[in-house]
Amino acid sequence: MGTRIDGKKVAARTKADLAKRVELLKARGIQPGLGTILVGSDPGSVKYVAGKHADCAEIGVNSIKRELPENATFDQVADAVRQLNADPACTGYIVQLPLPRGIDENAIIDLIDPKKDADGMHPYNLGELVLHARGDIATPLPCTPRGVIELLRAYDIDLDGKEVCVLGRGITIGRTIGLLLTRKAVNATVTLCHTGTKDVREHMRRADVIVAAMGVAGFVKPEDIKEGSILVDVGVSRVFDEESGRYKVKGDVDKACYEKALAYTPNPGGVGPMTRAMLLQNVVEMAERQL
Ligand SMILES: Nc1nc2c(c(=O)[nH]1)N[C@@H](CN(C=O)c1ccc(C(=O)N[C@@H](CCC(=O)O)C(=O)O)cc1)CN2
């Protein structure tokens, strides 16, 4: 059985460290404040946003909440974005994704002030990431990819020279994690697989590390992975559980794979808590840049 990589534990340690940094910021007259824009009432999004504010309270960051109805227009969402851009109490903010159907997410993300882009998803910040393969980077990094890398680092898993197979081309991780994994400091080789990939199982079998982010419950099977691989499960599906009579989060990795793996992130309890911790880290770093 591979090592279980405990995202909750690493996230708790990260938050404890961030709480100290927030104290230092406050002592120097800077109060960080995280804003969230939530449009509609998707139960997952409502829960994630509530979690973000609970995290803020835990480490001493102020919360600014903007909620809009499911039928909000593009202009109403854009107005909320412009207000947070202009609000000095808001040092960083996010627009919770997905937005209701019909609202152009990319056009909304474009309107975010890159200096307040706590998700690291604005085209300017993604462009900075493309440009800076080496050295330090002073722009916010996308939270989920950063969370994956920090989580593996916390378990001394060195990605230098490793073959990483990424499954899924979504904006929160699939499209962006390669930019972080291929930075000189990480030095991994990345293959991005998606619905157009011819033999995805062949790619998985070759990989040292699989980052599964497709949202297809149990997609990665034991016969698809090599002995001693590292499995990072980011996929989220809500599947009805007959035993408890409730919907439960199921990842992309079939639990039977854990026997064959060197290490694996459980789901839930792996990358999710790190996504939240990295959002706070971005907020704290953005505030520290004001010093
Ligand atoms: N603007 C953004 N929207 C979305 C992002 C994002 O990073 N920025 N990512 C996801 C949702 N997300 C954060 O927003 C997120 C997802 C999951 C978790 C988490 O801690 N999950 C728990 C399980 C929780 C459950 O039971 O449902 C876990 O994995 O242990 C945190 C944040 C899409 N939208």
The ligand as an SDF file (V2000), in Angstrom:
LIG
                    3D

 34 36  0  0  0  0  0  0  0  0999 V2000
  -12.4290   30.6910   -8.6330 N   0  0  0  0  0  0  0  0  0  0  0  0
  -12.2340   29.3780   -8.4540 C   0  0  0  0  0  0  0  0  0  0  0  0
  -13.2260   28.5230   -8.6960 N   0  0  0  0  0  0  0  0  0  0  0  0
  -12.9970   27.1950   -8.5220 C   0  0  0  0  0  0  0  0  0  0  0  0
  -11.7510   26.7140   -8.0340 C   0  0  0  0  0  0  0  0  0  0  0  0
  -10.7330   27.6500   -7.8050 C   0  0  0  0  0  0  0  0  0  0  0  0
   -9.5740   27.3010   -7.4190 O   0  0  0  0  0  0  0  0  0  0  0  0
  -11.0110   28.9820   -8.0100 N   0  0  0  0  0  0  0  0  0  0  0  0
  -11.5750   25.3700   -7.7470 N   0  0  0  0  0  0  0  0  0  0  0  0
  -12.7460   24.5190   -7.6680 C   0  0  0  0  0  0  0  0  0  0  0  0
  -13.4780   24.5710   -6.3540 C   0  0  0  0  0  0  0  0  0  0  0  0
  -12.6760   24.8400   -5.1580 N   0  0  0  0  0  0  0  0  0  0  0  0
  -12.3260   26.1060   -4.8820 C   0  0  0  0  0  0  0  0  0  0  0  0
  -12.8940   27.0520   -5.2990 O   0  0  0  0  0  0  0  0  0  0  0  0
  -12.4500   23.8110   -4.1860 C   0  0  0  0  0  0  0  0  0  0  0  0
  -12.7750   22.5020   -4.4310 C   0  0  0  0  0  0  0  0  0  0  0  0
  -12.6250   21.5380   -3.4080 C   0  0  0  0  0  0  0  0  0  0  0  0
  -12.1410   21.8910   -2.1760 C   0  0  0  0  0  0  0  0  0  0  0  0
  -12.0430   20.9260   -1.0540 C   0  0  0  0  0  0  0  0  0  0  0  0
  -11.4660   21.2280   -0.0390 O   0  0  0  0  0  0  0  0  0  0  0  0
  -12.6480   19.7610   -1.1970 N   0  0  0  0  0  0  0  0  0  0  0  0
  -12.7090   18.7740   -0.1230 C   0  0  0  0  0  0  0  0  0  0  0  0
  -14.0140   18.0320   -0.2360 C   0  0  0  0  0  0  0  0  0  0  0  0
  -15.1840   18.9400   -0.0070 C   0  0  0  0  0  0  0  0  0  0  0  0
  -16.5160   18.2510   -0.2320 C   0  0  0  0  0  0  0  0  0  0  0  0
  -16.8230   17.3470    0.5160 O   0  0  0  0  0  0  0  0  0  0  0  0
  -17.2340   18.6900   -1.1330 O   0  0  0  0  0  0  0  0  0  0  0  0
  -11.5450   17.8090   -0.2540 C   0  0  0  0  0  0  0  0  0  0  0  0
  -11.0480   17.6140   -1.3560 O   0  0  0  0  0  0  0  0  0  0  0  0
  -11.1780   17.2470    0.7720 O   0  0  0  0  0  0  0  0  0  0  0  0
  -11.7930   23.1880   -1.9540 C   0  0  0  0  0  0  0  0  0  0  0  0
  -11.9420   24.1300   -2.9440 C   0  0  0  0  0  0  0  0  0  0  0  0
  -13.7450   24.9030   -8.7460 C   0  0  0  0  0  0  0  0  0  0  0  0
  -13.9900   26.3060   -8.7520 N   0  0  0  0  0  0  0  0  0  0  0  0
  1  2  1  0
  2  3  2  0
  2  8  1  0
  3  4  1  0
  4  5  2  0
  4 34  1  0
  5  6  1  0
  5  9  1  0
  6  7  2  0
  6  8  1  0
  9 10  1  0
 10 11  1  0
 10 33  1  0
 11 12  1  0
 12 13  1  0
 12 15  1  0
 13 14  2  0
 15 16  1  0
 15 32  2  0
 16 17  2  0
 17 18  1  0
 18 19  1  0
 18 31  2  0
 19 20  2  0
 19 21  1  0
 21 22  1  0
 22 23  1  0
 22 28  1  0
 23 24  1  0
 24 25  1  0
 25 26  2  0
 25 27  1  0
 28 29  2  0
 28 30  1  0
 31 32  1  0
 33 34  1  0
M  END
$$$$
